[in-house]
Amino acid sequence: MIDNAIFYNNGRLNRNKLKETWVRANLPDLYYQIVNFKLVVDIEHFSQRMYHYINDMNDYPKCVYCTNSNERYQSFTTGYSDFCSKKCALAYSRPSIEYKRKCNTIDKYGVAHTSMLNSTKKKQRETNNKLYGGISPACSKDIQLKMRSTNMARYNVEYVMQSKDIKTLYRDNRNKSAIEEITERYNLNVRSYDGDLFTIFCNICNKSYKSQRHMLYQRIERYKVNPCMNCNSINSNSSSYEDELYKYLSIYDITIKKNHRIDNQEIDIYLPDFNIGIEINGLYWHSEIKKNKDYHKNKSDFFSSIGIKILHIWEDDWLLRPDIVKNVIIDKLGIGKVHNISASNCTISTLTSNELNSYIYNNTIEYINGSNISIGLRYNNDLVSVMSFNITNNLNTLALFSDKLTYNIDNSGTTLFNYFIDNYSPNNLVAYIDNDYYRMDSNYLLDLGFVFEKAIEPTYYLCKNQRRFTRDDIINMCDYYKVYNSGILKYNYSF
């Protein structure tokens, strides 16, 4: 091997010395060694071949991300790129970049992305309305006509997805990508994918089994067990989430019954001292694929008829915010309240969206959309209670009322509600209670003067990759499945 300094003049690389003619004329021994250096790959460029010789490399290096052969030679001084493609470079850096961007945006605006800000949404609507006469460019009749004309010229249909060929191509590409992803990610022998279930051949039992993407993640990444449904069948009597919650509740001096049955109806965890049952709902196994639309509502209604309230804990909440879920449950039982104060000792103030979002994230499971008036109680400058409203021209809604976890605050709801009535003078007001959590209890509303109006049928979330999304969150609904909640209760306040 040689000293690279021979190719430099006064510290600067002389590129003429990298040429094959110069090396052959001035360094014949080196030239002979380079051209006879054994490589397992075919490299024609002389300076690249010389780089391999000097660095004793008889093959291409491996990509840092995918470990495939990396042929992206850059120069004699820098050698090869760390990645075999821009795709791998982006994939390698994307998690850290996205995480930093998300953290910075949350710190600055209180939301994960600026598009979630009401001010941004308003500006988008105003711009689109000015340019296109509606909330999006697609509202423009000229653009609609152009889109249909283009589709007719290309596909002989007005809308792309009306084309059978496009539908087939989209489905095949989607399924192919899914198979490649799961095969590479988990090193499984995936035979097929139908848009929902993967058919996988197990090399241990030599049988095929079907599994959903979420279940593969749970078994392989979270619990590190054999994913095969034949070798490792599902235990229908219990789930790991139930075991985790049972273990957590066991630290308190309360009676806990697991898989408790009453008249052929089962509760995952029953707390008889409080007449409260807790259901742990896995997204896939409690979706429309496995349960009918009214399953959760019927279960809640049945146990409510015998005086037992059911708390439905959804898998994504448990996975993403386990500590908050645990605290909400303990708060609901009333055994975790260690601060007792009165609303008369607090000051009332309006809240910024950042303050509201931070409070919601740290004290509730629920997600509030469209709240534009928020007020709160502060005790020693600490925000301890919040009430928020969505005020529109036609309908005003009490969106959230919540005392801070571990706090018991006398008259907090009445104090905040009366402040809102006195300062904003609404002419109508309704409130909705999500049956899943009972976070804003019906007793609060009745004490404030609300009257129960009706029960609303269960609404659904669209699910993908262990997350629930509202319909407003989703643009392309392919590959999503539905889970239905246990219904909504509507209350009305008369003026």
N, C-alpha and C positions, 0 to 999 in steps of 0.2 A: 504494500500500500504506500501511498505518497502523501506529501504535505500539500494541502490545498493552497498554501501560500504561493506556490509557483504560478498560479493562475491570476494573481493579483499584482497590480502596480500601484505603489504608494497607498495601499489599503483599499483600492477600488478594483473591482473585478474587471479584467480585460476579456471581453467576450470573444475576441479573435482567437484567444488561446484555447477556447473550448471547441474550436472548429477541428474537424477531423484532419484537414490538410496541415494545420499548424502542429498538432500533436504528432502526426506521422513524420514530419520533417525535423522537429526539434527534440522529440522524446520517443524515438523508435522503440525502445524497450517497453515503455509504458503502453505505447500504441499496440504492440503485439499482445501484451497481457489483456488489454481491454477487449480487443476483437476476439480473443480466444477465451474470454471469461464465460463460464457456462451459466446460461440462463434457462429457466423453465418456461419463460414467456418470450414472445417475439417482439423485440424492440429495435426499431430501425434508426431512430434519431441518435446520433453519436454522443452528444452531451448527456442525454438521458442514460445511455448505456454506461458512460463513464461514471455517472452518479451512482449507478448500481455497483460498479466495480469498487469505487472508493469506499462505499458504505457496506461492502460485502453483502449485497442483497441479490439473490438469484431469482426472486419472485416479486410480484407486486405486494405492497403492504396491505394490511386489512383495514377496512373501514371501521372507525371507532364506534359507529352506531349499529350498523347491521352486520359487521364482520365479514362482509363479502369482499372480493378482490377489488382493490382501489386503484384504478388506472389514471387518476387525475394528477398527472405530473405537471408541476407548475414551472419550476426553473431549477437551475443547477444549485442556486444558493438556498432556496426554500424547500426543494425536494417535492414531496407529494402532499396534497391536501389531506387533512385528517379524515375527510369524508369522501365517499365514492360519488356523491351527487349532492346537488343543492337540496333535494328533498330530505336526505339524511341529515344534512347540516341544520336545516330548519327544524326537523323533528327532534334533534338532539338538544337544540337550544330553546325550543318553544316552551316547554314546561316552566323553566326559570324565567323566561321573558314574560310569559303570560301571568305568572304568579306575581312578579314585581309590578307589572302594569296594573294588575288587579288591586294589589295592596296600596299602591300610590293613589289610584282612583278612589278607593274606599276612604283613605285618609283625607283626601282633598274634598270629595263630594259626598261621601257616605253611602255610595252605591258601587257595585262592581264594574259598571260600565256607564259612561256618560250618556249613552242612549237611553238609560233607565230614568234619567232626570226628567221631571215634569217640564222644566224649562226647555230642554232639548226636544222633547216630544211636541211641545207647543210650537216651537220654532219650525220643526219639520212640517207640521200640519199647515202652518201659515204659509210657508214657502210653497208647498205642494198645491195648496188651495189657490195661491196667486198664479202659479205657473200652469197648473193642470186642471183647476176647478174642482179639486177633491183632495182627499187625504193622501193620495199616492199618485204617481205618474200614470198608473193604469186606469185612473178615472177619466183621463182625457180621451174623448171620442176619437180624436185623430190618431193617438197612439194605439188605441184598441183596434182601429181599422187597419193601421199599418202592421200590427202584430198578426192579425188574421190573414191579411194579404200575403205576408211573408210565409206564414205557416201553410197556406194553400199552395204557394209556389213550390215550397220545399217538400211538404209531406202530404199534400192533397187533403188536408183537414184544417179546420179553423183553429183548433187548439191541439198543441203537440201531443198531449196524452190521449187524444182520441185515436191516434195512430197505433194500430196493433203492433207494427214493427218497432216503434219507439218504446211501447210498453214492454215488449219482450226483451229488447236490448237493455232497457233500464233494469229490469228484473234480473236478467242474466249477469249483468255487470255488478249489480249490487250483491248478488249471491256469490259470485266469484271472488269479489273483494272480501266478503265476510269469511269465506272458507280459507283464503290465503292468510287473513289476519289471525284467525284462531289457530290454524296449523302452525304458523310461525311463532305465535305468542306462547302457546302451551305445548308445542311439539306433539300434537295429537294427529291421529290418522282420520281426518275428516272426510267423509265420503260425499256428503251432500248437505244443502241448506235450502229450506223452503221459505225463507223470509221470517221464520219464527224459531224453528227447531233445527239444530244441527244433528245429523246422523253420523255417529262416530264409531269406528271399529276399535274395540279394546284388545290390545295385544296380550293381555293377561288371561282373560276368560275366552278369548277368540269369538266374541259375540258383539253385535252392534247394539248401540243404545242411542236414545235421543235425549238431548239436553238443550236448554235455552242458555243464551250467552251469560245472563246474570247468574245462573246456577253454576256454570263453569268457573266464573270469578269467585263465587262464594267458596266453592270446594277447593279450588287449586290455590288461589292467592290468599284468601282470608283464613281458611282453616287447614290448608295444606294436606288434604286427604285425596284419596283416589276418586276421580270424577265419575267413574263408570257406575251407571245405575244398576247394573247387574251385580258387580262385585261389592258395591257399597250402596245398597238401596236406601231410600228415604225413610226416616223414622216419622211416621204420621202422628205420633202422640206428643211430640215435643219439638222445639226448635232451639237453636243455640241462643237466639235472642231472648227467648223465655228463660233459659237457664241463667243468662247474664242478669236479667232483671230480677229473677227470683233470688239470686245470690246477693244483689244489692239491697233489696228490701229486707233480707234476713238480718241485716245489722240492726234493724229497729225492732223494738219489742211489740210486734204485732202478729196476729194470726194470718198465715198465708196458706191458701189452698191452690194447688196446681192442677190444671185440667179438671176443674170442678164441673160436674154435670147436674142440671136440673131439667127434668122432663125432656130428656134427650137433647138438650141444648148445652153446649160446653163453653166454659170460660177458660182462657189460657191461664190467667192468674186471678183468683178471687180473694178479696179482703173483707171478710164478714164483719169485722169491727166497724167498717165504714160503709158497708153496702155498696162497694165499688168493685167492678170487675175490669180487668185490663186485657185487651186483645192485642197481640203483636201480629200485624198484618204484613207478610211478605208481599212485595209488589206483584211478582209473577203469579204466585199461588193464590192471591186474592184479587186477581184481575178478572176481566170478563171471560178470559180463556178458561178459568177454573171455577168462577163463582158467577151467579146471576146478578143482575143489576141491583136487586133489592136485598141481597144477602146481608150486608152490614146493617141496613136499616131495620130489617126484620129481627135481627138478633138484638139490636139496641131496643127496639120497641117491646120485644118479649120480656127482656129483663127489666125494662122500665116499668112494665105493668105489674111486676112483683117487687118494686121498690129498689132495684139495683141499677145504678148508673154504669154504663160501659164507656171506658176510655179506649179509643182506637189509636194505637201507636203505629205509625207507618214506618216501614223499613228504612226509607231514605232519611227520615228524621232521626231514627236510632243510630244509623251509620254515620251521619254527618254531624249531628249535634247531641251525642249521648248524654253529656252532662246536663244540658238544658232540659232534655226530656225527663231525666231522673229528678231534677229539681222541681219541674212542673208537677210531676206526680206527687212528690212529697208535699209540695205546697197545696195541692188539691186535697190531700189527706189532712192538712192542717197541723202536721207534726213537725214541720220544719220552720215554723214562724218564730223567730228569736227576737224580733224587734216589734214592740207594741207602742204605737204613737197615735196621736189624734190629728185629724186634718186641721184643727184649729191652731196647731203649732207649726203649720206649714205655710209657705207662700205659694201663690198661684202665678204661673207665667206661661206665655205661649212658647211653643217649641219650634226649632228649625227642623227641616227634613233630616238633617244629619243626626240631630239629637233623637228624633223619633226612631229612625232606623237603627241607631246604636242600642236604644232601649229595647226595641222589639227583638233584635238579634240576641240580646243577653238575658231576656226575661220571658219570652213566649215562644211557642212552637209555630204559631200562625204567621201567615204572611199577609200584609195589608196592602191592597192596591187602591190608588186613587184618593188617598186621604189628603185633604188640603187645609184642614184646620186641626191643630193639635195643641192641647193644653196639658199642663202637668203640675203636680205638687212637688215642692222642694223642701226637704228637711235638712237644715244645716248645709244648704247649697247642693244637696244630693237629690237627684230626681228619683222619687219614690212611688209615684203614681201617674198614670197617663190615660187620657181620654182623647180620642181622635175622631174626626168627622169628615165625611165626604159631602161637600155642599155643592149642589148644582142648581140650575134654574127651576127644574121640575121636581126634584126629589132630594131630600137631605137624609143622610144615613149616619147613624152612630156606628163607626167602623170598629172601634176597639176601646175596651176599658180594662185596665190591668194595674194591679198593685205590684210593686217590685217583689221578686221572690224573697222569701224569708221575712217579709214585712206584713204586719197586721195593722191596718190604718182605719180607725173609726171615721165613718162619714166621708170617706174619700170620694166615693162615687157621687153622692149627693152634692158635695161641695163643688166638684168639677162640673157636674151637669147644670147646676143652678148658675154657675159663672157663664157657661156657654149660652144658656137661655137669655140671661140678662144682657149679655154683650153682643149677641149675634141675632137675636129675635127671629128664629126660624118660624115659618108658617106650617111646616110639616116635618115629621121625623119618624124614621123607621129604624129597626135594628134586626140583624140576623145572627142567629147562634148556630155555629157549626156543631152538630151532634157528636162529631168525632172526639172533641176534647172538652167541651163545656167550659172553655177558658173564661168566657164572659157568661157567667151563670144566669139562668132565667130569673133567679130570685133578685139579683141586682136590678134587672129591668123592671120587675113587678114593683119593687120598692120605689123606683124612680117614677112610677106612674104609667109605664108602658102596659099595653094590653095585648095578650096573645092573639094573633090574627089567623095564622094557618101554618101547617107543616108543608114544606116544599119537597118535592121528589129529590132523590139523590142526584147529585151532579158528579161529573167525572173529571179525572185528570188523565192526561196522556203520559205514558211512561216509556222511558228508554234509559238504558245504562244506569239502572238503580236510582233514577230520579223521576219525580213527578213534575209535570209542567201543566200550566193552564192552557186552554185553547189559544189565548192571546199570545202565548210564548212561542207557539209553533207556526212555522211557515210551511214546511213540508211535513205532512203527517205520515209519510211512509215509515214503516218499521216501528211505529208506536202502538202500544196496546193500552186499553182503558182500565182504570180502577175507579169504582164508584164509592163515594163516602156514605155515611149513614144518614144523610139528609140534613136539611136546614130548617130552622124554626124562625118564623117571621113575627116580629112584635111591632105594634104601632103606638105612637104617642099622640094623643089628641090635644089640640090647643083650644 
